[in-house]
Amino acid sequence: MNTARRRTGRRSARRNPALLGFSIPPMDAILFTGAGLVIPPIVASMIMKQMPVAWQTSKPAFYAVKAASVLIPSYLVKRFVSPRAGNLMLLGGAASFVIDILNETGVLTTIKSAFGLSGAMSQPMLGYYPGIGGGLGKYPSLSANGSAPLSAQRMVSSIPSRLNPADRF
């Protein structure tokens, strides 16, 4: 009779712990999906530079090149790295392709305006405050020179000339 205790290979910690109730996906899934989002626009721009000038301005040619730039790298990754990596890269590339189509047709702009996100995607620190209706929130008439709201002017219009980068050189 075997009296030795049998050990089980039970782990106490999970591989992907939950953060605020959400499970974190594996790192390779994040990397390959991100590569699928980033690589196709780069490949498409390199292919478009090699095409004839008449095709470079054609939208059907652009979408054909974009589809090829999604399918070909994901197929190569699927063939030479792993099928799972290729499928994840295809998923990210398809998401990039759909986002381009939605931007081109104006559907994304309609969705943004329906939810009040028209200026939320802008970069206000580059000189304008787009999307802020009528000025600075609850101070709509606040302006630098008293005539137009601050959102309609350049941010550098009210600074002294010694601090204005345009006047330095």
TADARA-V574793 format. One record per residue. N is the residue number from 1. D_LAST is the distance of its C-alpha to the last C-alpha in whole Angstrom. Layout:
BEGIN
N:D_LAST + N:D_LAST
END
This chain:
BEGIN
1:93 + 2:90 + 3:89 + 4:85 + 5:83 + 6:80 + 7:77 + 8:75 + 9:71 + 10:70 + 11:66 + 12:65 + 13:61 + 14:60 + 15:58 + 16:55 + 17:55 + 18:54 + 19:51 + 20:52 + 21:55 + 22:53 + 23:54 + 24:51 + 25:51 + 26:51 + 27:48 + 28:49 + 29:49 + 30:46 + 31:44 + 32:46 + 33:46 + 34:42 + 35:42 + 36:44 + 37:41 + 38:38 + 39:40 + 40:41 + 41:37 + 42:36 + 43:39 + 44:39 + 45:36 + 46:37 + 47:40 + 48:38 + 49:36 + 50:40 + 51:41 + 52:42 + 53:39 + 54:42 + 55:42 + 56:39 + 57:38 + 58:42 + 59:42 + 60:46 + 61:44 + 62:42 + 63:44 + 64:47 + 65:44 + 66:43 + 67:47 + 68:47 + 69:44 + 70:46 + 71:49 + 72:49 + 73:47 + 74:49 + 75:52 + 76:51 + 77:51 + 78:54 + 79:56 + 80:54 + 81:53 + 82:55 + 83:57 + 84:55 + 85:52 + 86:52 + 87:53 + 88:50 + 89:48 + 90:49 + 91:49 + 92:45 + 93:45 + 94:47 + 95:45 + 96:42 + 97:44 + 98:45 + 99:42 + 100:40 + 101:43 + 102:43 + 103:39 + 104:40 + 105:43 + 106:41 + 107:44 + 108:41 + 109:39 + 110:43 + 111:44 + 112:40 + 113:41 + 114:45 + 115:44 + 116:41 + 117:38 + 118:36 + 119:33 + 120:34 + 121:33 + 122:29 + 123:26 + 124:25 + 125:23 + 126:20 + 127:20 + 128:23 + 129:26 + 130:29 + 131:32 + 132:33 + 133:35 + 134:34 + 135:31 + 136:32 + 137:35 + 138:38 + 139:35 + 140:35 + 141:34 + 142:31 + 143:28 + 144:25 + 145:25 + 146:29 + 147:29 + 148:29 + 149:29 + 150:26 + 151:27 + 152:26 + 153:23 + 154:19 + 155:19 + 156:16 + 157:17 + 158:19 + 159:16 + 160:15 + 161:12 + 162:11 + 163:12 + 164:10 + 165:8 + 166:7 + 167:6 + 168:4 + 169:0
END
